[in-house]
Each structure stands twice: as C-alpha cells, then as structure tokens.
C-alpha cells in the first residue's frame, strides 16, 4: 500500500471481485480499504490461496495499465532494503504519477497503452498488494560480495545480435575500449569504470556504447546529472544509433511528457531510455546496459526518502538483471575506485602517452616566478600568471573560461576593521551584498541590515570575505575593456558560447561548451573548495576542476589551464597529471584507514535528541556496530552516526528499519530521518 509507515512495509492480501477480474493484473494501480480509509496500492501478485482466513475486496482498479514491471518491483524492494527504507517510498520515486490524458491519448492513437498482451491468472481469487521481503537485497552491487566480471565474461542472457558490428570510434583511444564495445555488441555483461580524456565528447562515447548494446539485441538505460548533459546525450543518440530509438525521461519535461515517455518504455517501443535522476528506475525491456555519467555530482543523490543514489541503484540493477554497467567521468569517486580494486569492474583508461598528447598546458600559480619577486602576489585573487594567460588567449581571439566557486556579488562579507564575519542581528545568518551599491541582506531570513554595526568593534564598513561570480565579471570587465563578458550560473546557464574572444564567468557545473574549445581556463578561489568541512572536499574540488579543464582546447599547443592553488596539494597534482585514478586510490586508502565510506557502511540518524535515543535504544544493531555522536544538526536537532563493516551493511539496514517500524507502530510523535551512506557526514 502507498503508506510510508515502516511497520506497514509488507504485502497485504485482498480478494478480487469478479467485476475487476480482467483488469486486476500484477503491476496495476489499485485502491483498497484499510483501517476505514480508502488508500492507494500496487497489485504485485495474484495467487490462488491466502494464509489469512478473512479478506476484504479490492475497491477499484485505478487503471488497467500495468505500469510496474516485475523487474522494477524487485529492484525497488532491494533498494528499500539497502537504504533502510519502505517500499512505498521507493515506488513513489520509481513510477511517475498517472497522467490520465496522456494515457488515453496513447490508446486513442491506436496503440494500446497496455504493455502486457496476454491476460494473467484470470481465474485466481485474490491478490497481494505489496512485495514480500526477499533475497533480492542480498544481490546488490556490493563489490565485496559480488563476483567479478570483465569484458570477456558472458551475461546471464546471450541474445542474438540484430545489427551490424559497431565502430568503436573514439573508444580506440583507450586500450580496453574496443573490447568493451565488442562485449556489449556480443550480448555480454562487462562492468567498466571509465576515466575520460581531456576534451573527450563523452556523450558520443556513451552513444557508441548504447548502439553496441542495441546491436546485441538488448536495451540500455543512461542517467546523467542535469538537463544540459541530457541535451548533449539526446543529440548524440539522435545521430547514433538514430532518431526515434530512445526516449527522454525527466521530471523537468512536465508530468504529461514524463508519463508518456514512461509508458513508451514500459511497452517496449523504445529500447533506450535516457534521463536525469528520475530515470534510474525506468522500465527497459531486455535491459543490457546501465550507465551513469559523472557519478560524483551531488544531483545524483535523491533528496527524498529513502535517499538512494543513482550510482548505487544502477549497479544494484545490473547485479539483479545481469546487465552491463558503465560508470564514467573525467574524475573518479572513491566508490568507483572501490569497484575497480575489488574486481567488480575493470577500469577503462588511456595510456600516459595519449593523455599527455591530449592534455592542455596546465600550471598552478604556486609555480609563478612573480611570487619570488613579489610575495604579496600569493594573496592576489588573479595572480599574474592567470592574468597573462587570459590576456594571451584574448589576443589570439579565443574565449576564456573563469570558474568561480560561488555565485552572486559578495556572498559573504566581514567587518572591514576587525575582520569578524558579518551576521544577521535577527537569525545570525551570513550577510551578503547583492551589488556594489546594494544593502547588506541576510542569506537565511532575507532581512535587510541597512544599519549594520559590528558587534565586536562597532565598525560599519564591510569588506569581501568571498567574491561571487557577478563581482568577478565586473572586475574582469574593467581589466579587459572591450571584451564581451558573459556569466553562466543559477539565474541563466549557458549551453554554448561562440569561439571568438570573450570572457565567460561560470560557477561549477554551469560551464558552457565553446566552439573549438576555450583558449584559457582559470580556476579561481581554490581554497573555497578545498577548505570545506566535508569528507569529499578534495574529491569534489578535483571533479569540478577536471570538468572545467576538459573544455579547453586539447593538446599542449592548444588551450592553457591555470589553477590558483599550491601545486604540492594532492588534488592539484592529480589535475596537473590528469590522473584521477591516482587521487581516487589515495582517497580510498585514507578512508579505509580512518573508517569512512565507502570503506565502511555508515548510517545517519537525525532528529530531536529524545527521538534519536529512542530509535537507537530499540535497534538491534550488529555486535560490531560503532555509534558516534551526537553532533548538532539543523533546527535544534542532533545527529548520530552508526558505522559497521561493509559485510554487515544488510544487518545494519534491517535493524534501523525494524526500529523505525516499532516507533511508527507506537505512533511516536517526533520523526527521525534515516540515511544510509549520506553524501555529507559533517
């Protein structure tokens, strides 16, 4: 039933009235009477008998279209078990809300919206609403427990190839690339972690992998982080393998378009589904490949319970169905490195000679000779090396990309006299300046602090402590008069820019693609990324830098990349050598030593102190579980962390889910949020 209470996370039996017998088939939406109320549910199975002597009847079949496939139902149960969540919450993410007009339009067009042609179990007498707990969760993509697979390993199904051999094209730049494409075309199930070269058109490489999978007689599912990446992938798949063979599944397209695309995939009319996070549960007939691009992007983490991550859902799906898996990006996460080190996946990387040939010239400002002559240059926001690099590119009529970690004008200000951070007198939130003539305003409550006075020294003058993208654009516009200046960020994200001289100021993730590539890429304010109180600060900084540097003109004689940072830092060294695997290996080793994910499984329990203590007291945690905390959380709540070895992950999730069920059965008032392996631990 569509009831998120943990103690009701189980199937319920109902009788099928004769009038609903034809429509009541597994996968349809239904309505049932429960506790005196009419609630929504999913019909998952029809059987002849029930262990319960007295059953109520189904009230209604909402739609005769079975939108929930058996494969997705099994996956949803596994995901719920992995994240200590409820099946109802996962199904809410997996199947989009019904759009009646879109459903009727497909039927009126002469094509049945029903994906199942033959009737199922017409003579059976009752149904299960829900999915019984099964061993599906034990088949998750845990690299410590799953068997290794390589491009030479066959999958569980070997369909006959239906197309001509696929040209590996750009995959030839990677020694294992052609073998990956051949394995997909042969109907096998390779698992790969791909580190892309600078300037690589990743969308074309994914299109090649999808085309090979389709040629092998199977379907494919590719998930990207945002709409711009989806547009690039959509264009690439329109060219290869061709228009009309794939559908886009994203919540941004609106309810009708999303539901129409979902039904098209459910009926098997499109063998390829691409989309953002909403597509990770998409039904794909004869699934042969699941792929995710840039798995380190925080947009892949679902913000709704039970908070699954796209990468983990897709890898679990590959394990359950015997499909191939492809995890790609310019950078590499510690989670992807764990897949490689345990043998669950093989890495696909270019040799060092190819990397050096494709890399743009890179330099940190710590090696700038100007520092020896002028020590004050070390604190300059735009050191001389970065300034001359931008000037030379503009003189050569080439565009320049400037990456700034923060949006806005002055998103953080401080007292100009004593340097104390400027805080809102009402809520203690950080003050910011919207423009050069603007009035300080709170970023939390929005109140204007026109008469601000520093509580430490009484000073009324403010200075910048963090400079945003708009202020950077203003400064560079004065430094390079007559040069067009464009900004790309939250208010307006540019997809492409012309190839002529111009300055593009962009926040991370909003960098546009320049025609022919950027002549220079400047990575400013590196400290803002590297000094964040976050376990993934170094990993995230490298991911953002490599994504921007990949937009430079390829080759040492092409574009130049300048990172305003000390060249001795590990993330900077990885960028300068374009060796994401080296940094990921180092990062994973450090997390193993310190006991942080993904080397261990960790759960976060957040709520008011009494509720958190109540849940943990009732949880039968594994004997080797380690409870850490409490630490303060938002809005007067606290947070406890529970850490276990990876081999005890399932036991931890079961214990937390059972404890949450006990609290909901007692009708505990204060809610508790459970998150398994959250992105942020601090």
VOMIVO-847173 format. One line per 10 residues: their letters; for each residue z, x, y of C-alpha. Coordinates in steps of 0.1 Angstrom, whole numbers. Example, Ala and Ser with C-alpha at 12.3 -4.5 7.8 and 13.67 -1.06 7.14 Angstrom:
% residues 2
AS = 78:123:-45 | 71:137:-11 $
//
This chain:
% residues 682
XXXXXXXXXX = 0:0:0 | -6:11:36 | 31:16:42 | 42:51:52 | 78:48:39 | 83:77:15 | 103:56:-10 | 73:33:-14 | 49:61:-22 | 39:48:-56 $
XXXXXXXXXX = 15:22:-71 | 23:-15:-74 | 7:-39:-99 | -8:-73:-88 | -27:-99:-107 | -64:-106:-97 | -72:-143:-91 | -104:-154:-108 | -120:-161:-74 | -116:-124:-65 $
XXXXXXXXXX = -126:-110:-98 | -161:-99:-89 | -151:-82:-56 | -118:-67:-67 | -130:-33:-79 | -115:2:-76 | -119:16:-41 | -119:-17:-20 | -95:-26:7 | -72:-55:-1 $
XXXXXXXXXX = -43:-75:13 | -12:-82:-7 | 21:-100:-2 | 50:-75:-1 | 86:-83:10 | 74:-116:25 | 47:-99:46 | 10:-95:43 | 2:-58:41 | -30:-37:36 $
XXXXXXXXXX = -36:-18:5 | -61:1:-17 | -72:-11:-51 | -73:21:-72 | -75:10:-108 | -79:-21:-130 | -62:-22:-163 | -56:-49:-190 | -18:-49:-191 | 12:-41:-170 $
XXXXXXXXXX = 47:-30:-179 | 61:-54:-153 | 66:-90:-167 | 62:-108:-134 | 34:-101:-110 | 22:-116:-77 | -15:-122:-70 | -38:-103:-47 | -42:-123:-14 | -75:-111:-2 $
XXXXXXXXXX = -103:-85:-7 | -110:-73:28 | -144:-60:20 | -163:-58:-14 | -175:-23:-5 | -155:3:-25 | -151:29:3 | -125:50:-15 | -141:71:-42 | -122:83:-73 $
XXXXXXXXXX = -127:119:-63 | -113:114:-28 | -84:93:-42 | -75:122:-65 | -78:147:-36 | -56:125:-13 | -28:124:-39 | -30:162:-43 | -29:167:-5 | 1:144:-2 $
XXXXXXXXXX = 20:162:-29 | 12:196:-14 | 24:187:21 | 54:166:10 | 37:135:25 | 29:100:15 | -5:89:0 | -8:61:26 | -7:87:54 | -34:108:38 $
XXXXXXXXXX = -57:78:31 | -54:69:67 | -70:103:75 | -95:102:46 | -112:68:52 | -121:57:87 | -112:22:99 | -135:-5:88 | -162:-15:113 | -175:-49:102 $
XXXXXXXXXX = -206:-49:124 | -217:-15:111 | -211:-26:75 | -230:-59:80 | -259:-41:98 | -264:-18:68 | -265:-48:45 | -289:-68:68 | -312:-38:69 | -320:-44:32 $
XXXXXXXXXX = -298:-16:18 | -266:-26:0 | -235:-11:16 | -220:-10:-19 | -221:25:-34 | -214:12:-69 | -243:-7:-86 | -226:-18:-118 | -196:-41:-119 | -163:-26:-131 $
XXXXXXXXXX = -140:-43:-155 | -148:-78:-146 | -127:-93:-173 | -95:-74:-165 | -64:-92:-153 | -46:-70:-128 | -48:-40:-105 | -28:-10:-93 | -25:-8:-56 | -18:29:-50 $
XXXXXXXXXX = -22:61:-71 | 3:72:-96 | 16:107:-93 | -4:130:-114 | -10:167:-122 | -37:168:-96 | -14:185:-71 | -10:214:-96 | -47:221:-94 | -45:230:-57 $
XXXXXXXXXX = -62:261:-43 | -31:283:-46 | -46:318:-51 | -15:328:-71 | -22:302:-98 | -60:296:-97 | -84:316:-119 | -108:340:-101 | -144:331:-96 | -173:351:-84 $
XXXXXXXXXX = -210:345:-75 | -217:351:-112 | -192:326:-125 | -206:292:-135 | -191:260:-122 | -179:231:-143 | -213:214:-139 | -248:231:-141 | -273:205:-126 | -309:213:-129 $
XXXXXXXXXX = -324:229:-97 | -345:204:-78 | -361:227:-52 | -379:260:-47 | -359:292:-45 | -341:296:-12 | -349:326:10 | -316:345:17 | -329:354:52 | -301:368:73 $
XXXXXXXXXX = -278:370:43 | -296:401:33 | -276:420:59 | -246:415:36 | -248:433:2 | -232:403:-16 | -251:377:5 | -283:372:-17 | -261:369:-48 | -241:341:-31 $
XXXXXXXXXX = -273:322:-22 | -287:326:-58 | -254:314:-73 | -255:283:-51 | -291:276:-60 | -284:280:-97 | -256:254:-96 | -227:278:-100 | -195:278:-80 | -190:311:-61 $
XXXXXXXXXX = -160:314:-38 | -165:336:-8 | -147:348:24 | -174:358:49 | -169:381:79 | -199:376:103 | -216:404:121 | -217:406:159 | -245:383:173 | -248:365:140 $
XXXXXXXXXX = -262:330:141 | -235:316:118 | -250:281:119 | -283:294:104 | -264:312:76 | -244:280:68 | -277:261:68 | -291:286:42 | -260:281:20 | -264:243:23 $
XXXXXXXXXX = -301:245:15 | -294:266:-16 | -268:241:-28 | -291:211:-23 | -319:230:-41 | -294:234:-70 | -291:196:-72 | -257:192:-55 | -242:180:-22 | -224:200:5 $
XXXXXXXXXX = -196:195:30 | -192:217:61 | -164:214:86 | -162:231:120 | -136:231:147 | -152:213:177 | -182:193:189 | -201:224:203 | -200:241:169 | -210:208:153 $
XXXXXXXXXX = -241:205:176 | -252:241:166 | -248:233:129 | -266:200:133 | -296:217:149 | -296:244:122 | -295:219:94 | -323:198:111 | -345:229:107 | -332:240:72 $
XXXXXXXXXX = -333:221:48 | -348:195:71 | -341:164:92 | -327:133:75 | -308:151:47 | -274:152:64 | -250:130:84 | -225:139:111 | -190:126:106 | -168:130:136 $
XXXXXXXXXX = -143:107:154 | -160:117:187 | -191:98:179 | -172:65:181 | -160:40:154 | -193:24:146 | -213:57:142 | -184:73:122 | -182:44:98 | -219:41:94 $
XXXXXXXXXX = -221:79:86 | -192:75:62 | -209:46:43 | -242:65:42 | -224:94:25 | -204:71:2 | -236:55:-11 | -251:89:-18 | -280:85:6 | -271:118:24 $
XXXXXXXXXX = -263:148:2 | -249:168:30 | -220:159:54 | -211:180:84 | -183:172:108 | -151:182:125 | -116:178:110 | -122:141:103 | -148:150:77 | -127:171:54 $
XXXXXXXXXX = -122:141:31 | -158:128:34 | -172:114:1 | -201:136:-11 | -220:128:-43 | -220:157:-68 | -202:180:-45 | -213:216:-49 | -201:234:-18 | -173:231:7 $
XXXXXXXXXX = -174:253:37 | -153:258:68 | -162:279:99 | -135:297:119 | -106:286:99 | -81:302:123 | -89:277:151 | -59:255:156 | -81:225:159 | -84:226:121 $
XXXXXXXXXX = -47:216:118 | -42:179:117 | -16:167:142 | -8:135:122 | 14:133:91 | 14:149:67 | -2:176:89 | -28:190:65 | -50:220:74 | -88:217:69 $
XXXXXXXXXX = -90:250:50 | -63:241:25 | -78:206:19 | -113:220:13 | -100:248:-10 | -80:222:-30 | -111:201:-32 | -131:230:-45 | -105:236:-72 | -104:200:-83 $
XXXXXXXXXX = -141:194:-84 | -154:229:-95 | -173:232:-62 | -182:265:-45 | -161:275:-14 | -171:294:17 | -146:304:44 | -164:321:73 | -157:335:107 | -160:366:129 $
XXXXXXXXXX = -123:373:124 | -103:368:93 | -70:350:88 | -42:362:67 | -47:331:45 | -83:341:39 | -72:377:31 | -48:364:5 | -77:346:-12 | -95:380:-14 $
XXXXXXXXXX = -65:400:-25 | -56:377:-53 | -91:375:-66 | -95:338:-59 | -125:346:-37 | -149:375:-31 | -154:390:4 | -189:390:18 | -191:417:45 | -218:440:59 $
XXXXXXXXXX = -217:478:52 | -205:500:80 | -239:513:89 | -251:478:95 | -220:469:115 | -225:500:138 | -262:491:143 | -254:455:153 | -223:462:174 | -225:461:212 $
XXXXXXXXXX = -208:491:230 | -171:484:232 | -143:501:252 | -107:494:261 | -96:500:297 | -68:523:284 | -95:550:280 | -108:546:316 | -108:581:333 | -99:563:365 $
XXXXXXXXXX = -63:559:351 | -58:597:352 | -68:598:389 | -51:566:400 | -21:554:378 | -19:522:398 | -52:512:382 | -34:505:350 | -19:473:365 | -51:461:381 $
XXXXXXXXXX = -64:428:368 | -100:440:369 | -100:478:363 | -128:500:375 | -144:502:340 | -146:464:338 | -159:461:374 | -187:488:370 | -197:472:336 | -201:438:352 $
XXXXXXXXXX = -220:454:382 | -244:472:360 | -252:441:339 | -258:420:370 | -281:447:385 | -301:446:352 | -305:408:357 | -282:400:328 | -254:374:326 | -218:385:324 $
XXXXXXXXXX = -191:366:305 | -155:368:316 | -129:354:292 | -96:343:308 | -68:331:286 | -55:304:310 | -73:276:328 | -65:263:363 | -60:282:395 | -25:297:393 $
XXXXXXXXXX = -10:280:362 | 23:300:366 | 39:312:398 | 71:331:407 | 92:338:438 | 74:365:459 | 107:381:468 | 128:383:436 | 100:375:410 | 121:348:394 $
XXXXXXXXXX = 99:321:377 | 94:291:399 | 108:260:382 | 108:223:390 | 140:211:406 | 139:179:386 | 130:189:350 | 130:227:350 | 93:228:341 | 70:255:353 $
XXXXXXXXXX = 54:251:387 | 17:258:393 | -7:259:422 | -39:238:419 | -58:257:446 | -55:282:474 | -43:255:499 | -26:233:472 | 10:223:470 | 31:235:440 $
XXXXXXXXXX = 34:209:413 | 53:207:380 | 32:211:349 | 56:189:329 | 66:159:350 | 38:162:377 | 62:161:406 | 52:179:438 | 76:206:450 | 64:209:486 $
XXXXXXXXXX = 98:222:500 | 104:246:471 | 131:272:476 | 140:298:450 | 175:291:436 | 181:328:431 | 174:342:466 | 163:312:487 | 128:326:492 | 100:301:499 $
XXXXXXXXXX = 69:323:493 | 52:322:459 | 31:347:440 | 10:345:409 | 25:354:376 | -5:341:356 | -40:338:370 | -62:310:358 | -100:306:353 | -106:290:387 $
XXXXXXXXXX = -88:317:407 | -107:343:387 | -140:327:395 | -130:327:432 | -121:364:432 | -153:375:413 | -174:353:436 | -161:373:465 | -166:406:446 | -202:399:438 $
XXXXXXXXXX = -216:378:466 | -249:360:460 | -244:359:422 | -241:324:406 | -207:317:392 | -201:291:365 | -169:281:349 | -165:267:314 | -132:252:303 | -113:219:298 $
XXXXXXXXXX = -130:200:326 | -165:210:317 | -175:230:287 | -209:246:289 | -230:249:258 | -257:274:270 | -264:293:302 | -296:310:315 | -304:346:306 | -306:358:342 $
XXXXXXXXXX = -279:375:364 | -248:353:367 | -211:352:361 | -195:329:335 | -158:324:336 | -146:308:304 | -113:300:287 | -111:309:249 | -132:286:228 | -153:274:258 $
XXXXXXXXXX = -176:304:259 | -213:293:262 | -243:309:245 | -265:329:268 | -302:332:263 | -308:366:247 | -270:373:248 | -247:385:276 | -252:418:292 | -214:423:295 $
XXXXXXXXXX = -183:406:282 | -150:412:299 | -118:402:281 | -91:399:307 | -53:394:306 | -49:406:271 | -11:406:275 | -11:368:278 | -24:366:242 | -6:395:226 $
XXXXXXXXXX = 29:388:240 | 31:351:230 | 62:343:209 | 41:334:179 | 37:347:144 | -1:346:148 | -3:362:183 | -22:393:172 | -44:374:148 | -53:347:174 $
XXXXXXXXXX = -60:373:201 | -84:391:178 | -101:359:168 | -107:349:204 | -119:384:214 | -144:386:185 | -158:352:192 | -165:362:228 | -178:397:219 | -202:382:193 $
XXXXXXXXXX = -220:366:223 | -230:400:238 | -265:414:233 | -264:431:199 | -268:469:195 | -252:498:213 | -282:497:238 | -276:460:244 | -245:445:258 | -212:460:266 $
XXXXXXXXXX = -177:447:259 | -146:457:278 | -111:446:267 | -84:451:293 | -58:465:269 | -45:496:254 | -69:510:227 | -40:520:205 | -30:484:197 | -39:472:162 $
XXXXXXXXXX = -59:441:173 | -78:462:198 | -86:488:172 | -99:461:149 | -121:448:177 | -135:482:186 | -144:489:150 | -154:453:143 | -132:454:112 | -115:421:108 $
XXXXXXXXXX = -107:427:72 | -86:458:81 | -64:439:105 | -61:409:81 | -49:432:53 | -24:449:77 | -12:415:89 | -7:401:54 | 12:432:43 | 36:428:72 $
XXXXXXXXXX = 42:392:65 | 49:400:28 | 75:425:39 | 91:400:64 | 88:369:42 | 64:348:63 | 34:326:54 | 11:329:37 | 30:354:15 | 57:326:10 $
XXXXXXXXXX = 57:289:14 | 77:276:43 | 86:241:54 | 99:230:88 | 124:201:91 | 127:188:127 | 149:160:141 | 183:154:156 | 210:176:141 | 226:149:121 $
XXXXXXXXXX = 194:136:106 | 182:172:96 | 216:179:80 | 214:146:61 | 180:153:47 | 187:188:36 | 221:177:21 | 202:152:-1 | 174:175:-11 | 175:192:-45 $
XXXXXXXXXX = 159:224:-32 | 149:252:-57 | 176:277:-65 | 157:305:-47 | 152:285:-15 | 164:301:17 | 174:278:46 | 170:294:81 | 183:280:114 | 189:258:132 $
XXXXXXXXXX = 169:266:163 | 164:244:193 | 133:221:193 | 118:198:219 | 137:168:234 | 172:177:222 | 162:181:186 | 167:210:163 | 146:227:136 | 155:241:102 $
XXXXXXXXXX = 131:263:81 | 131:264:43 | 115:293:26 | 106:297:-11 | 82:320:-31 | 47:307:-35 | 53:299:-71 | 80:274:-61 | 58:256:-35 | 54:224:-55 $
XXXXXXXXXX = 91:222:-62 | 99:225:-25 | 75:198:-15 | 88:174:-42 | 124:180:-32 | 117:173:5 | 96:142:-2 | 123:128:-25 | 150:134:1 | 128:117:27 $
XXXXXXXXXX = 124:88:3 | 162:85:-1 | 167:83:37 | 140:57:41 | 154:36:13 | 188:37:31 | 170:27:63 | 181:58:82 | 175:53:119 | 167:88:131 $
XXXXXXXXXX = 133:101:119 | 128:136:105 | 94:154:107 | 84:174:76 | 57:201:80 | 47:225:52 | 33:258:64 | 31:247:101 | 9:268:124 | 38:276:147 $
XX = 72:287:133 | 89:296:166 $
//
